[in-house]
Amino acid sequence: MGVFPGCLECGLTLGVLDAVNGTGEVVVERVNDISGVLGESGRSLLGAEVARLEACFPQVFVVVHLSALGSVPALRQFGFWLLNRAALAGGSIMRPNENGVLVLIDPTGPLAGLRRLRGGGQRSGRTTPNPASPHA
């Protein structure tokens, strides 16, 4: 797979987003309740639903991220960056991030988004950049 050239719509590259958010691997759980609104039982229930979804669609990698995103300038771009940099804690290499679905929810504001990457890639615990648009 070649180097990700950038978004065909605007030219945005993962390198630009790395300069804003960092280049390191971001270890994530299936449910990331950074905001703390769900509590332990809520995280457990949502985690069970994510597991059921993945059981129905074993090729899909699903992460739900709840966090105050007020300082994020562009939700779509943040989601694109996070999904590209995410590594599932204890994750399976059979579910690459290229088949990832990321649900972003800001419980403190009006922001919510759904990101997915399309395209092929190596089967690894990390995503290799691919030509999916950060605007899709």
trRosetta pair geometry for C-beta under 8 A, 3 or more apart (Angstrom, degrees):
i j d omega theta_ij theta_ji phi_ij phi_ji
1 120 7.1 -160 -88 98 122 90
1 121 6.0 2 -53 -118 164 64
1 122 7.2 -120 6 -28 129 86
1 128 5.9 111 82 118 144 142
1 130 7.0 -54 -172 -100 138 85
2 5 7.8 11 119 -40 117 90
3 129 7.5 22 -167 75 50 123
4 13 6.6 141 110 -147 101 86
4 14 5.9 59 78 -1 144 115
4 129 3.4 -79 -23 131 141 122
4 130 6.3 -80 -95 -49 109 6
4 131 6.4 -179 -136 -73 80 54
5 13 7.6 -99 143 -101 27 105
5 131 7.1 13 34 -103 89 98
6 10 7.9 -111 160 87 103 59
6 11 4.8 13 146 -164 140 44
6 12 5.9 158 -163 73 92 29
6 13 4.2 -59 -96 -72 91 84
7 10 4.9 11 91 48 128 76
7 11 6.1 -47 63 9 80 12
7 12 4.5 23 11 46 123 84
7 13 7.5 -139 -2 -66 74 43
7 133 5.1 79 -138 -137 96 74
7 134 5.6 -78 -77 22 130 90
7 135 6.5 87 -155 -4 140 103
8 131 7.4 40 -30 -172 106 105
8 133 6.7 -71 34 -89 85 105
9 133 5.9 57 1 -141 117 128
9 135 5.4 -48 52 25 154 147
10 135 7.0 112 -1 -40 118 133
12 16 5.7 -105 -156 54 71 142
12 17 7.2 60 172 -39 106 99
12 77 6.8 -95 177 -118 156 114
12 134 5.7 -68 91 35 135 135
13 16 5.1 110 59 -1 73 96
13 17 7.5 -143 102 5 47 86
14 17 5.6 -58 -153 44 41 110
14 18 6.0 50 147 -28 71 103
14 80 7.8 -131 -99 137 80 102
14 81 6.9 141 -142 -112 75 71
14 84 5.7 -120 -124 135 128 165
14 129 4.9 -116 -14 -103 149 134
15 18 5.3 -47 -142 32 32 117
15 19 6.7 40 155 -25 61 98
16 19 5.9 -50 -159 25 32 114
16 20 7.2 21 147 -9 61 105
17 20 5.7 -59 -155 39 40 108
17 21 5.7 -8 163 18 76 115
17 77 6.0 -163 -101 171 119 98
17 78 7.9 173 -151 -96 118 37
17 80 6.9 -137 -80 92 168 100
17 81 4.0 -149 157 -88 137 120
17 84 8.0 97 85 49 141 137
17 134 7.8 170 -54 -104 142 158
18 21 6.5 -75 -124 59 25 80
18 22 6.5 -62 -162 110 63 18
18 23 4.4 43 -164 -85 118 79
18 81 7.3 178 -63 -141 51 112
18 85 8.0 140 -99 -74 85 130
20 81 7.8 -94 70 -93 105 165
21 78 7.1 137 -79 -128 143 74
21 81 5.1 103 39 149 155 152
21 82 7.8 -102 171 -65 159 69
21 85 7.6 -157 114 5 124 159
22 85 7.8 99 92 -152 84 163
23 85 7.7 -160 -167 -115 30 126
24 85 7.2 73 95 -169 42 123
25 85 6.1 -174 -131 -179 37 78
25 86 7.9 69 -169 -164 71 10
25 87 4.8 10 -180 -6 116 128
25 126 6.6 -76 -119 -107 115 122
26 82 6.3 -61 65 -145 157 71
26 85 4.7 66 7 121 103 103
26 86 5.4 -45 77 -97 98 51
26 87 6.8 152 71 18 44 76
27 86 7.9 102 -121 -159 15 58
27 87 5.4 -39 -100 74 60 93
27 88 7.8 67 -157 -173 63 7
27 89 5.2 71 176 -71 103 87
28 32 5.4 -63 -153 -55 92 132
28 63 5.3 24 133 -139 141 140
28 65 7.2 -55 -143 -84 131 106
28 82 7.8 77 -61 176 144 101
28 86 4.8 -26 10 -148 131 105
28 87 7.1 140 19 63 77 40
28 88 6.1 -47 73 -104 81 50
28 89 6.7 -143 82 -14 28 87
29 32 5.5 144 49 -72 86 72
29 47 7.8 -42 151 -105 110 117
29 63 7.7 129 91 -136 39 94
29 88 7.6 80 -126 -153 21 71
29 89 5.5 -22 -85 29 65 123
30 47 5.3 102 84 -132 124 83
30 50 4.7 159 167 105 121 151
30 51 7.1 15 -171 -56 169 76
30 62 6.7 38 -153 94 90 81
30 63 6.2 -136 -148 -112 36 57
30 64 7.0 28 148 21 62 85
30 88 7.3 38 -66 -143 64 112
31 38 7.4 -54 162 52 129 169
31 43 5.1 168 105 -153 137 79
31 46 4.9 109 -107 100 146 114
31 47 4.8 -101 -1 -71 126 82
31 50 6.4 -167 -53 -8 93 146
31 63 7.8 180 -77 -160 28 57
31 64 5.0 -5 -116 62 69 106
31 66 7.8 8 -176 3 81 104
32 63 6.8 18 -2 -180 109 101
32 64 6.9 -175 30 93 68 55
32 65 4.6 -1 64 -116 116 68
32 66 6.7 -178 96 30 63 63
32 67 7.2 -18 121 -42 104 107
33 36 6.0 107 139 -83 100 25
33 37 6.6 -135 -165 42 108 65
33 38 4.6 -101 -116 26 149 116
33 42 7.4 101 -94 98 156 109
33 43 5.3 -103 -8 -87 137 109
33 66 4.9 5 -123 56 58 119
34 65 7.1 17 -3 -171 111 78
34 66 6.3 -170 34 90 72 61
34 67 3.8 16 60 -96 130 98
34 68 7.6 -115 105 14 109 67
35 66 5.0 -86 24 135 112 94
35 67 5.5 -180 -40 -113 90 32
35 68 5.8 119 -98 -31 105 76
35 106 8.0 129 -61 -151 144 46
35 107 5.1 168 115 36 166 120
35 108 6.9 -165 -133 -27 136 100
36 39 7.6 56 178 -68 66 46
37 42 7.6 -73 113 96 62 161
37 66 6.2 -107 37 152 110 142
37 107 4.7 -75 -22 116 162 176
38 41 7.9 -146 154 74 81 53
38 42 3.1 -147 -179 103 84 127
38 43 4.9 117 109 -52 132 69
38 46 6.5 -60 -144 -1 150 134
38 66 6.8 128 -25 39 111 160
39 42 4.8 90 55 12 77 106
39 43 7.0 -143 93 -6 37 89
40 43 5.9 -57 -147 36 29 110
40 44 6.3 29 155 -19 64 109
41 44 5.6 -55 -147 37 32 114
41 45 6.3 32 155 -18 66 106
42 45 5.8 -53 -145 37 31 110
42 46 6.2 24 159 -12 66 108
43 46 6.0 -58 -143 43 28 106
43 47 5.9 33 155 -23 64 110
44 47 5.6 -54 -144 36 26 115
44 48 6.5 30 154 -22 61 103
45 48 5.8 -53 -153 31 31 112
45 49 6.7 28 151 -16 63 103
46 49 5.6 -52 -152 35 37 112
46 50 6.4 39 150 -20 67 102
46 64 6.1 -92 160 61 127 157
47 50 5.6 -51 -147 35 34 112
47 51 6.4 36 152 -20 65 104
48 51 5.6 -52 -149 36 32 114
48 52 6.5 36 151 -21 64 103
49 52 5.5 -50 -149 34 34 113
49 53 6.5 37 151 -20 64 102
50 53 5.6 -52 -151 35 33 114
50 54 6.4 29 152 -14 65 106
50 62 5.0 -162 -158 102 98 125
50 63 8.0 51 -148 -102 144 22
50 64 6.3 -127 -77 -10 131 112
51 54 5.8 -56 -146 41 31 108
51 55 6.3 38 151 -25 65 104
52 55 5.5 -51 -148 31 32 115
52 56 6.7 31 153 -16 63 103
53 56 5.8 -58 -155 36 32 110
53 57 6.4 -23 162 31 68 103
53 60 7.2 -69 138 88 94 135
53 62 5.8 32 94 -16 128 166
54 57 6.4 -77 -134 68 31 71
54 58 6.6 68 167 -109 69 42
54 60 5.9 -138 -116 79 69 89
54 61 7.7 39 -115 -109 117 28
54 62 5.7 -136 -64 16 100 114
54 95 7.3 -12 -151 -108 120 154
55 58 6.9 12 -145 -75 25 81
57 60 4.2 27 118 6 113 123
58 94 7.7 -25 160 132 98 119
58 95 7.6 -117 168 -83 58 105
59 95 7.1 152 -175 -116 28 77
59 99 5.3 -106 150 -173 83 158
60 95 6.9 2 100 -146 22 111
60 99 5.5 -127 -111 146 42 104
60 100 7.6 114 -168 -116 65 24
60 101 5.9 3 -172 -1 112 114
61 88 6.9 -131 -161 -42 114 137
61 91 7.7 32 -138 -154 119 122
61 95 4.1 138 -76 154 93 107
61 96 6.7 -119 -25 87 140 23
61 97 5.9 -85 76 -101 155 40
61 99 5.5 109 6 86 91 81
61 100 4.3 -41 78 -99 107 72
61 101 7.0 163 81 20 54 65
62 100 7.5 161 -80 -156 30 62
62 101 4.9 -12 -108 66 74 102
62 102 7.9 170 -155 -81 47 35
62 103 7.6 16 -170 -4 90 102
63 83 7.6 -180 43 -105 127 78
63 86 6.2 -113 -20 -164 165 160
63 88 7.3 -147 -77 -94 113 95
63 100 7.0 -4 8 -165 102 109
63 101 7.5 172 29 89 61 55
63 102 5.1 -9 67 -115 98 75
63 103 7.3 -166 97 29 51 69
64 102 8.0 161 -91 -162 27 50
64 103 4.6 -14 -115 65 72 111
64 105 7.2 2 -175 6 90 112
65 82 6.8 -33 -30 155 170 157
65 102 6.5 2 4 -173 116 96
65 103 6.9 168 25 85 67 56
65 104 5.2 -17 71 -108 104 65
65 105 7.2 165 87 26 53 68
66 105 4.9 -21 -107 72 76 101
66 106 7.8 152 -158 -96 58 22
66 107 5.7 29 -169 -24 108 110
67 104 7.7 -51 39 -156 92 85
67 105 8.0 117 23 76 50 56
67 106 6.8 -40 86 -105 49 67
68 106 6.0 72 -134 -151 33 92
68 107 7.5 -65 -76 52 65 72
68 108 4.6 9 -112 24 95 137
68 109 7.3 90 -147 -1 71 104
69 72 4.3 -33 -178 16 89 126
69 75 6.5 64 146 -104 148 90
69 78 6.9 164 -151 87 120 166
69 104 6.8 57 -61 169 154 117
69 106 4.2 -100 25 -84 101 122
69 109 7.0 -116 57 49 79 124
69 111 5.1 -98 69 87 125 151
70 106 7.1 131 -46 -160 63 141
70 108 6.8 -54 -41 93 112 121
70 109 5.8 129 -79 -27 88 149
70 111 7.9 -170 -75 3 47 136
72 75 6.1 85 116 -86 128 54
72 78 4.6 -20 -158 -51 131 154
72 111 7.6 131 63 -174 120 169
73 77 7.4 -14 82 56 86 130
73 78 8.0 145 50 -45 59 107
74 77 4.0 50 93 18 116 113
74 78 6.5 166 86 -15 60 85
75 78 5.8 -58 -146 38 30 110
75 79 6.2 30 157 -18 66 108
75 104 6.3 178 -168 96 101 145
75 111 5.4 -175 -87 -161 137 117
75 113 4.6 160 149 -32 122 146
76 79 5.8 -56 -148 37 29 111
76 80 6.3 32 153 -21 64 106
76 113 6.4 -154 -79 -154 57 150
76 115 7.1 141 -145 -92 59 105
76 134 5.7 120 139 156 96 78
76 135 5.9 59 147 -112 152 39
77 80 5.5 -50 -146 35 33 115
77 81 6.4 33 154 -18 65 104
77 134 5.2 50 -106 161 60 136
78 81 5.7 -55 -148 37 32 110
78 82 6.1 29 155 -18 67 108
78 104 7.2 105 99 -121 108 163
79 82 5.8 -54 -140 38 30 109
79 83 6.2 25 162 -15 65 108
79 102 5.4 169 -162 95 95 129
79 104 5.2 -113 -89 -21 108 138
79 113 5.4 -117 -48 108 148 132
79 114 7.9 93 -159 128 158 10
79 115 3.5 173 151 -41 124 142
79 134 7.8 149 73 -156 81 84
80 83 6.2 -59 -146 39 24 106
80 84 6.4 20 156 -14 60 112
80 115 6.1 -154 -67 -148 52 139
80 117 8.0 111 -137 -82 69 92
80 132 7.6 -166 -133 102 104 105
80 134 3.6 -45 -50 -123 168 96
81 84 5.9 -66 -152 41 27 109
81 85 6.1 2 161 -1 67 117
81 134 7.9 31 -35 -124 68 130
82 85 6.1 -70 -140 49 27 97
82 86 5.8 45 159 -49 67 104
82 102 6.3 142 95 -159 111 160
82 104 7.6 117 47 -81 151 120
82 115 7.7 125 62 50 99 155
83 86 5.7 -34 -134 8 29 121
83 97 6.0 152 169 -175 76 111
83 100 5.0 167 -160 104 110 141
83 102 4.6 -125 -77 -23 109 140
83 115 5.3 -143 -28 113 142 130
83 116 7.8 -178 -143 -125 165 20
83 117 5.8 -179 134 -33 133 111
83 127 6.5 51 141 -21 69 164
84 97 6.9 132 -115 137 29 144
84 117 7.4 119 -74 -80 73 141
84 127 4.8 -119 -141 88 47 133
84 129 5.9 27 -145 -93 129 73
85 127 7.5 -62 -37 46 19 109
86 97 6.0 148 68 -111 96 130
86 100 7.2 133 62 -139 133 158
86 102 7.4 169 -20 -91 155 126
86 126 8.0 170 85 -131 45 61
86 127 7.0 48 51 -4 76 115
87 91 6.4 -142 173 15 62 140
87 125 5.3 53 -149 140 92 103
87 126 5.4 -27 -90 -86 98 81
88 91 2.8 106 75 -79 104 122
88 92 7.4 -18 78 20 139 57
88 95 7.6 14 9 85 153 114
88 125 6.5 -123 41 -161 81 94
91 95 7.0 -112 -177 66 98 102
91 125 4.8 126 84 -140 120 102
92 95 5.0 64 79 16 104 97
92 125 7.7 163 87 -100 19 85
93 96 7.3 19 -172 -73 52 76
93 123 5.4 83 157 147 88 88
93 124 5.7 -28 -141 -133 98 27
93 125 5.4 -64 -90 -52 74 74
94 123 6.5 5 -112 -168 33 123
95 99 6.4 -106 -164 71 66 117
96 99 5.8 89 69 14 74 92
96 100 7.6 -92 120 -39 52 90
96 121 5.7 -166 144 86 150 110
96 122 6.9 161 -116 93 147 49
96 123 5.2 -121 -50 -126 119 48
96 124 6.1 57 -114 44 103 49
96 125 7.8 -121 -115 -91 61 13
96 127 6.7 118 169 -98 86 63
97 100 4.3 -11 -161 -33 57 133
97 117 6.3 45 141 32 76 146
97 121 7.8 -41 66 84 73 154
97 126 6.5 -26 0 176 129 28
97 127 3.1 -76 79 -66 134 104
98 117 5.3 -102 -146 109 40 122
98 118 7.7 18 178 160 78 10
98 119 5.8 -96 -163 81 111 72
98 120 6.5 32 160 178 156 15
98 121 3.8 169 -54 26 149 128
98 127 6.0 146 -52 -133 62 89
98 128 7.3 -9 -62 45 112 75
98 130 6.0 69 -123 -12 103 149
99 117 7.3 -69 -45 74 12 90
100 115 7.8 4 114 108 99 90
100 116 6.4 -177 95 -141 57 59
100 117 5.3 39 48 23 92 103
100 127 6.8 -60 -6 -78 137 129
101 114 7.0 -16 -169 -170 90 92
101 115 7.3 157 -158 83 42 53
101 116 4.9 -13 -103 -96 67 97
102 114 7.3 155 82 -159 54 44
102 115 4.3 -8 58 58 104 101
102 116 7.2 180 19 -75 71 46
103 112 7.8 -8 -178 -172 81 90
103 113 7.7 172 -156 89 43 48
103 114 5.7 -12 -106 -106 67 75
104 111 7.3 -41 125 140 105 100
104 112 6.5 169 95 -155 67 43
104 113 4.5 3 56 55 109 90
104 114 7.6 -157 23 -71 75 29
104 115 7.0 43 -11 -6 110 105
105 111 7.7 150 -160 104 31 70
105 112 4.9 8 -113 -116 66 92
106 109 4.6 -18 123 52 127 90
106 110 7.4 5 76 58 116 23
106 111 3.8 44 19 64 130 100
106 112 6.7 -131 24 -65 73 57
116 132 7.8 -124 109 -161 58 152
116 136 7.7 -77 61 105 77 117
117 127 6.6 114 13 -143 173 138
117 130 6.2 102 -180 52 114 120
117 132 4.7 -161 -147 10 65 161
118 130 7.4 -139 83 111 48 132
118 132 4.8 133 38 -96 76 113
118 136 7.6 -46 1 97 119 168
119 130 4.0 -179 83 163 144 143
119 131 6.2 128 -80 47 157 75
119 132 5.8 -138 -2 -47 118 93
120 130 7.4 162 62 -124 42 141
121 124 7.9 -87 137 25 101 92
121 127 6.9 10 148 -154 167 62
121 128 4.9 176 -154 47 118 104
121 130 5.7 -96 -66 -62 117 128
122 128 5.8 73 23 -11 100 133
124 128 7.4 75 41 -31 125 96
127 130 7.6 -93 177 -4 99 99
132 136 6.3 -85 179 20 88 140
133 136 4.4 114 70 -31 99 96
